[in-house]
Amino acid sequence: MKNTALTSTHEALGAKMVPFAGYNMPVSYAGVNIEHETVRNGVGVFDVSHMGEFLIEGPNALDLIQKVTSNDASKLVVGKAQYSCLPNETGGIVDDLIVYKLKDEQYLLVVNASNIDKDWNHISKYNETINAEMRNISEGYSLLAIQGPKAIEAMQSVTSVDLAAIKFYTFEVADFAGIDNVIISATGYTGSGGFEIYCKNEDVKQIWDNVFKAGLDFGIAPIGLAARDTLRLEMGYCLYGNDINDNTSPFEAGLGWITKFTKDFVNSEALAEQKANGTERKLIAFELTERGIPRHDYDIVDADGAKIGVVTSGTMSPSLNKGIGLGYVPTALSSAGTEIFIQIRKKAVAATVVKLPFYKA
């Protein structure tokens, strides 16, 4: 089990630690509902240093990224980030990721912790003929997500950058909490605003301490992975391994918007055909209309009890106080307003297909 540079800090704060993607990670501190509300209404800090970071550099860097990702990275300028995915050869998704353009001919790919080796091997396979410079810097870097509507006000004192000027999916490389050359980005996974801080492992404890000093008057608190999951689900953001995987296509998952046919990329021909002809199933969002909590892998059934799909993510929404979830159903049953049922133990609990996001600020 790997540790982040802050594991002992989390343990000293009384965090409940669990194994996650090969790392010893804090799942909760004060409890998921309290932590969820802290981020929705104030400011909280996640240690997500388990995420992977690859540097792709040199004159062939863009060629490689264009080949392996679904989005059009040629649109990126320095200071911009882009959500994308790595399509596989059979119609599914190797991983979803964020691409940062750090400099001309230098890009940072941020990938999911559980997929670091898989992604590296997949990208390397295509790099055999493209010959970009690749470096896996995951082990040397930490990542903090400072999230919530009070994040700008709480953190402005620790940097010379105007945090309010860092718009969604943009970033600055600047001083932060006494450390130079930190990436400050706004690609949040919670829907409540805030920043991600990429820094070297040896600097993260100083940054963590200074962030909490600066946020003291704003009720800042450490937040675990359990609340990260409820926050992202209220926004309808996909979680790799749940809502997307090697067998789900971008079009089934509602990710057609990050799939651009302005270039040739892995499996682009088959995906273009899918775009033209549609898919047999779609990822939907649903709210329970009766009491109950939907969970990953619960069956979705019709009024007669016949299985029509499966729940990929589900929870009791702390903000809405009702059961919400995502799942795959036949395309004909994917329209908002359609009634479906979630099989919770022996009861088929009524639910309605809704439009995302569940939570609207």
PETA-V820888 format. One record per residue. N is the residue number from 1. RES is the residue in three letters. NEAR is the number of other ideal C-beta (glycine too) atoms within 10 Angstrom. Layout:
n & res & near
N & RES & NEAR
N & RES & NEAR
This chain:
n & res & near
1 & MET & 10
2 & LYS & 14
3 & ASN & 15
4 & THR & 20
5 & ALA & 19
6 & LEU & 23
7 & THR & 19
8 & SER & 11
9 & THR & 17
10 & HIS & 22
11 & GLU & 14
12 & ALA & 9
13 & LEU & 14
14 & GLY & 11
15 & ALA & 21
16 & LYS & 15
17 & MET & 17
18 & VAL & 14
19 & PRO & 11
20 & PHE & 15
21 & ALA & 16
22 & GLY & 13
23 & TYR & 20
24 & ASN & 16
25 & MET & 26
26 & PRO & 25
27 & VAL & 18
28 & SER & 20
29 & TYR & 21
30 & ALA & 16
31 & GLY & 12
32 & VAL & 22
33 & ASN & 15
34 & ILE & 15
35 & GLU & 25
36 & HIS & 25
37 & GLU & 15
38 & THR & 24
39 & VAL & 30
40 & ARG & 22
41 & ASN & 14
42 & GLY & 19
43 & VAL & 27
44 & GLY & 32
45 & VAL & 25
46 & PHE & 25
47 & ASP & 25
48 & VAL & 19
49 & SER & 24
50 & HIS & 22
51 & MET & 23
52 & GLY & 25
53 & GLU & 22
54 & PHE & 21
55 & LEU & 17
56 & ILE & 26
57 & GLU & 17
58 & GLY & 15
59 & PRO & 11
60 & ASN & 17
61 & ALA & 23
62 & LEU & 19
63 & ASP & 19
64 & LEU & 25
65 & ILE & 25
66 & GLN & 18
67 & LYS & 19
68 & VAL & 26
69 & THR & 26
70 & SER & 26
71 & ASN & 24
72 & ASP & 18
73 & ALA & 25
74 & SER & 11
75 & LYS & 11
76 & LEU & 18
77 & VAL & 8
78 & VAL & 12
79 & GLY & 16
80 & LYS & 16
81 & ALA & 23
82 & GLN & 20
83 & TYR & 17
84 & SER & 25
85 & CYS & 24
86 & LEU & 23
87 & PRO & 24
88 & ASN & 17
89 & GLU & 10
90 & THR & 10
91 & GLY & 19
92 & GLY & 19
93 & ILE & 23
94 & VAL & 23
95 & ASP & 25
96 & ASP & 24
97 & LEU & 24
98 & ILE & 19
99 & VAL & 20
100 & TYR & 25
101 & LYS & 22
102 & LEU & 17
103 & LYS & 11
104 & ASP & 11
105 & GLU & 15
106 & GLN & 15
107 & TYR & 23
108 & LEU & 21
109 & LEU & 26
110 & VAL & 22
111 & VAL & 24
112 & ASN & 18
113 & ALA & 18
114 & SER & 18
115 & ASN & 20
116 & ILE & 21
117 & ASP & 12
118 & LYS & 16
119 & ASP & 21
120 & TRP & 17
121 & ASN & 10
122 & HIS & 19
123 & ILE & 26
124 & SER & 14
125 & LYS & 11
126 & TYR & 16
127 & ASN & 19
128 & GLU & 7
129 & THR & 10
130 & ILE & 19
131 & ASN & 12
132 & ALA & 21
133 & GLU & 15
134 & MET & 18
135 & ARG & 11
136 & ASN & 18
137 & ILE & 13
138 & SER & 19
139 & GLU & 10
140 & GLY & 12
141 & TYR & 20
142 & SER & 24
143 & LEU & 22
144 & LEU & 23
145 & ALA & 23
146 & ILE & 29
147 & GLN & 28
148 & GLY & 28
149 & PRO & 16
150 & LYS & 23
151 & ALA & 27
152 & ILE & 19
153 & GLU & 15
154 & ALA & 24
155 & MET & 25
156 & GLN & 14
157 & SER & 11
158 & VAL & 19
159 & THR & 21
160 & SER & 9
161 & VAL & 17
162 & ASP & 10
163 & LEU & 21
164 & ALA & 9
165 & ALA & 10
166 & ILE & 19
167 & LYS & 10
168 & PHE & 10
169 & TYR & 16
170 & THR & 16
171 & PHE & 24
172 & GLU & 20
173 & VAL & 18
174 & ALA & 16
175 & ASP & 15
176 & PHE & 28
177 & ALA & 23
178 & GLY & 13
179 & ILE & 19
180 & ASP & 10
181 & ASN & 12
182 & VAL & 23
183 & ILE & 22
184 & ILE & 22
185 & SER & 26
186 & ALA & 20
187 & THR & 18
188 & GLY & 23
189 & TYR & 19
190 & THR & 24
191 & GLY & 21
192 & SER & 24
193 & GLY & 18
194 & GLY & 26
195 & PHE & 23
196 & GLU & 23
197 & ILE & 24
198 & TYR & 24
199 & CYS & 24
200 & LYS & 15
201 & ASN & 14
202 & GLU & 11
203 & ASP & 20
204 & VAL & 25
205 & LYS & 14
206 & GLN & 13
207 & ILE & 23
208 & TRP & 22
209 & ASP & 13
210 & ASN & 17
211 & VAL & 21
212 & PHE & 16
213 & LYS & 13
214 & ALA & 20
215 & GLY & 24
216 & LEU & 9
217 & ASP & 10
218 & PHE & 15
219 & GLY & 14
220 & ILE & 23
221 & ALA & 19
222 & PRO & 22
223 & ILE & 30
224 & GLY & 24
225 & LEU & 20
226 & ALA & 20
227 & ALA & 28
228 & ARG & 23
229 & ASP & 19
230 & THR & 23
231 & LEU & 29
232 & ARG & 18
233 & LEU & 24
234 & GLU & 24
235 & MET & 17
236 & GLY & 21
237 & TYR & 20
238 & CYS & 23
239 & LEU & 19
240 & TYR & 20
241 & GLY & 16
242 & ASN & 18
243 & ASP & 26
244 & ILE & 24
245 & ASN & 17
246 & ASP & 14
247 & ASN & 11
248 & THR & 22
249 & SER & 24
250 & PRO & 27
251 & PHE & 18
252 & GLU & 22
253 & ALA & 24
254 & GLY & 19
255 & LEU & 22
256 & GLY & 16
257 & TRP & 10
258 & ILE & 17
259 & THR & 22
260 & LYS & 18
261 & PHE & 13
262 & THR & 10
263 & LYS & 15
264 & ASP & 9
265 & PHE & 24
266 & VAL & 19
267 & ASN & 17
268 & SER & 17
269 & GLU & 11
270 & ALA & 14
271 & LEU & 20
272 & ALA & 12
273 & GLU & 10
274 & GLN & 19
275 & LYS & 16
276 & ALA & 7
277 & ASN & 9
278 & GLY & 10
279 & THR & 20
280 & GLU & 11
281 & ARG & 20
282 & LYS & 21
283 & LEU & 24
284 & ILE & 27
285 & ALA & 22
286 & PHE & 28
287 & GLU & 16
288 & LEU & 22
289 & THR & 14
290 & GLU & 14
291 & ARG & 10
292 & GLY & 20
293 & ILE & 17
294 & PRO & 25
295 & ARG & 14
296 & HIS & 17
297 & ASP & 10
298 & TYR & 21
299 & ASP & 17
300 & ILE & 24
301 & VAL & 17
302 & ASP & 16
303 & ALA & 10
304 & ASP & 8
305 & GLY & 10
306 & ALA & 9
307 & LYS & 10
308 & ILE & 18
309 & GLY & 23
310 & VAL & 15
311 & VAL & 23
312 & THR & 25
313 & SER & 24
314 & GLY & 25
315 & THR & 19
316 & MET & 17
317 & SER & 21
318 & PRO & 18
319 & SER & 19
320 & LEU & 13
321 & ASN & 7
322 & LYS & 16
323 & GLY & 23
324 & ILE & 25
325 & GLY & 26
326 & LEU & 25
327 & GLY & 29
328 & TYR & 22
329 & VAL & 20
330 & PRO & 13
331 & THR & 14
332 & ALA & 11
333 & LEU & 17
334 & SER & 19
335 & SER & 11
336 & ALA & 12
337 & GLY & 8
338 & THR & 15
339 & GLU & 13
340 & ILE & 22
341 & PHE & 23
342 & ILE & 26
343 & GLN & 17
344 & ILE & 20
345 & ARG & 7
346 & LYS & 5
347 & LYS & 11
348 & ALA & 19
349 & VAL & 20
350 & ALA & 15
351 & ALA & 28
352 & THR & 14
353 & VAL & 19
354 & VAL & 16
355 & LYS & 11
356 & LEU & 16
357 & PRO & 14
358 & PHE & 21
359 & TYR & 20
360 & LYS & 10
361 & ALA & 10
